[in-house]
Amino acid sequence: MPWDLFLNIRFWMLTGSSLSCPPLHYSWQELESDCRLRSQRKHAAVRCICMMSPLVARLLLLVCLALPLYGVEKLGSCMQGPAGTPGREGNPGTNGIPGTPGIPGRDGLKGEKGECINEIFEEPWRPNYKQCAWNSLNYGIDLGKVADCTFTKLRSDSALRVLFSGSLRLKCKNACCQRWYFTFNGAECTGPLPIESIIYLDQGSPELNSTINIHRTSSVEGLCEGIKSGLVDVAVWVGTCSDYPRGDASTGWNSVSRIIIEELPK
């Protein structure tokens, strides 16, 4: 904006007149002549300025020069408008650099004493069995060992299952009884009881012929516990029954006889 326009605006604001201020390069004599000329045109504001003393007039001129700067500052400023709508959220930032490891924590409290459990890891159970067989044993003793079979027992905490299968016979004129039983290393089973089988014949009458001779396939079978591991001599014996006389016994006549031994877990 031209400098003279600023001066004219300020002069108008001070005097209420539409006239412009005198030029800045006017001397005091030229300013006084200009005032008289303007006063002849009946401008009361100019008359007032011209009637002032030279000092007051110069002060008024300085104010006329200084106030435009203030006016420019006022005219150049703007009122603050309303706030805008909030913007959208930005995209998430990338992960930061990993921090340094922290200080190790203190040791915890001592725990309670636990229970001791002994675990026994054993191999899976494998079958362990044996069979001894005889064809036409035909053993006619009344007292003693009939047959035997050696077996290797692997564990001490297992049981032995034994079976004798063969032909048995007993005959007598008076009442008699015979007993077939197993022994293990020469002793009968005690865990829990002996393994046995008996044949009893009553006194016959003359009409029924008590000396009849019958051979039948029979079996002696059972489980025995408490036998130590290792070699075990398993045998079948024939003997008498308690409180009864013996008769004429026969084992394995004209047929196959066998002993089967099997180790079983408890």
KABEL-V701332 format. One record per residue. RES is the residue in one small letter. PHI is phi in degrees with one decimal (999 if undefined). Layout:
BEGIN
RES | PHI
RES | PHI
END
This chain:
BEGIN
m | 999
p | -61.5
w | -66.6
d | -64.7
l | -67.4
f | -60.0
l | -66.0
n | -65.5
i | -62.8
r | -66.2
f | -64.4
w | -66.5
m | -68.2
l | -81.4
t | -105.8
g | 71.3
s | -109.2
s | -87.0
l | -77.4
s | -91.4
c | -70.7
p | -63.6
p | -60.4
l | -73.3
h | -85.0
y | -67.8
s | -80.1
w | -63.4
q | -63.8
e | -70.1
l | -67.3
e | -66.8
s | -67.1
d | -64.0
c | -64.2
r | -63.1
l | -63.3
r | -71.8
s | -69.9
q | -66.6
r | -88.5
k | 64.3
h | -93.5
a | -63.1
a | -65.1
v | -70.5
r | -59.1
c | -62.3
i | -71.1
c | -69.5
m | -75.7
m | -73.4
s | -69.8
p | -56.0
l | -66.3
v | -66.3
a | -63.7
r | -66.9
l | -61.7
l | -63.7
l | -69.1
l | -64.5
v | -63.5
c | -64.7
l | -79.6
a | -80.7
l | -65.6
p | -58.0
l | -62.7
y | -64.6
g | -67.3
v | -62.6
e | -63.9
k | -68.3
l | -69.8
g | -81.4
s | -84.4
c | -123.5
m | -78.7
q | -73.5
g | -82.6
p | -69.0
a | -68.3
g | -77.7
t | -71.2
p | -61.6
g | -77.8
r | -71.9
e | -69.2
g | -77.6
n | -68.8
p | -60.1
g | -76.7
t | -74.4
n | -63.3
g | -79.8
i | -71.1
p | -57.6
g | -76.4
t | -76.8
p | -59.3
g | -78.5
i | -74.2
p | -57.2
g | -74.0
r | -78.4
d | -65.6
g | -76.4
l | -71.6
k | -69.5
g | -75.9
e | -73.3
k | -70.4
g | -87.3
e | -86.9
c | -90.4
i | -118.7
n | -89.1
e | -101.6
i | -108.6
f | -97.4
e | -110.3
e | -72.3
p | -58.5
w | -70.0
r | -113.5
p | -59.6
n | -140.1
y | -147.4
k | -154.5
q | -133.0
c | -121.3
a | -134.5
w | -137.4
n | -100.8
s | 53.7
l | -59.2
n | 48.8
y | -101.1
g | -102.9
i | -77.2
d | -100.2
l | -137.6
g | 130.7
k | -77.6
v | -94.0
a | -160.1
d | -140.8
c | -150.6
t | -89.1
f | -131.8
t | -98.6
k | -90.2
l | -87.8
r | -128.5
s | -84.6
d | -94.8
s | -106.0
a | -117.7
l | -111.5
r | -102.9
v | -125.1
l | -144.9
f | -114.6
s | -129.9
g | -178.9
s | -83.1
l | -125.0
r | -147.7
l | -146.2
k | -141.7
c | -168.5
k | -82.8
n | -112.8
a | -60.6
c | -149.6
c | -151.4
q | -127.5
r | -129.9
w | -111.3
y | -148.9
f | -99.9
t | -127.3
f | -124.4
n | 56.4
g | 86.7
a | -123.2
e | -70.6
c | -70.1
t | -119.0
g | -125.9
p | -96.9
l | -143.1
p | -60.6
i | -106.8
e | -151.2
s | -151.9
i | -126.0
i | -129.7
y | -123.9
l | -123.9
d | -86.1
q | -64.3
g | -84.5
s | -102.1
p | -58.4
e | -72.7
l | -96.4
n | 57.5
s | -69.9
t | -90.1
i | -61.2
n | -113.3
i | -120.8
h | -106.5
r | -129.0
t | -72.9
s | -132.9
s | -139.1
v | -125.5
e | -146.6
g | 175.7
l | -111.5
c | -130.6
e | -111.3
g | 83.4
i | -96.1
k | -70.1
s | -71.1
g | 117.4
l | -73.4
v | -127.4
d | -90.6
v | -99.3
a | -135.6
v | -110.1
w | -122.2
v | -124.8
g | -154.3
t | -97.3
c | -89.5
s | -68.0
d | 69.9
y | -130.6
p | -72.0
r | -82.2
g | -121.1
d | -97.3
a | -99.7
s | -146.9
t | -132.5
g | 73.8
w | -75.7
n | 52.1
s | -160.7
v | -86.8
s | -117.4
r | -148.6
i | -118.6
i | -116.1
i | -123.5
e | -140.0
e | -91.6
l | -124.8
p | -75.6
k | -74.9
END
